[in-house]
């Protein structure tokens, strides 16, 4: 399944507009999967502000973000417009201190 140009344009705009952007299931206050919750916990421990997009609210965005990044799963974290990875990669970046560097903390 591929996504519409509209969905791709919307994702591209979101990625460009927000320094730290997390596509996830649920939202920051109520994550809807363990992987999303893990990334939220990591980000919450490091920075006070970031933007989340609940992919469960829009099937085109849910599929579109996978097409956009060529990454098959959610959550997906973008920092300064650059795709960082999913839960396992974010956990690894956090443990090595690379995520803190990327976030400037």
Helices and strands as residue ranges (DSSP letters): H 5-17, E 20-24, H 34-46, E 51-54, G 55-57, H 59-69, E 76-79, E 82-85, H 87-96, H 98-103
